[in-house]
Amino acid sequence: MTQPRRIPLDFAAPAQHAPRLGAVLCGLGLAAVVTVAIAFNNKLNERAGLDAALAALTQPRGARDARGTGTAEENATIEHELSVPWSKLLAELESASHDSAATVALLQVEPDPNKHTVRITAEARSLPAALAYLERLQKSKVLRYPMLESHERKKDDPEHPVRVKLTAEWRS
């Protein structure tokens, strides 16, 4: 009988050193990770700067000035715009509308703080109603020299109202 052939089984083989190619690939992988981490950090810093710039642009004008970051010109403009006597002016226009027995609707009020003038756009059911509204404004203590700037009959509306534009100065 022949003897069976021996099969060498070595469950505790000696450790072999990693080949050079594996070490080079591991080094390249680490270099790539460091490069990506640096690029990511740069993009985060860039985004933070852009977010700050966007927040500064979208922040309301008054909030910037409250912190004292507004320019002197912006502050002067805001102060000038706030000098418009809004409460008196709007109260007078509302009172004149009520006195006209609801035949005049106020559409737009545009003040010009530099010239102390106000432009009023209104719609009336008829031209005599618009003229009566103008006469009422001429008796006002808040407005000075109210004048009819233009009038136009709205033909596309079935009731054909009259749109009038008035100008006046306001008293301080």
Secondary structure as GFF3:
##gff-version 3
##sequence-region A 1 172
A	DSSP	alpha_helix	20	58	.	.	.	ID=ss1
A	DSSP	alpha_helix	61	66	.	.	.	ID=ss2
A	DSSP	alpha_helix	72	82	.	.	.	ID=ss3
A	DSSP	alpha_helix	86	99	.	.	.	ID=ss4
A	DSSP	beta_strand	104	112	.	.	.	ID=ss5
A	DSSP	beta_strand	117	124	.	.	.	ID=ss6
A	DSSP	alpha_helix	127	138	.	.	.	ID=ss7
A	DSSP	beta_strand	143	153	.	.	.	ID=ss8
A	DSSP	beta_strand	162	170	.	.	.	ID=ss9
###
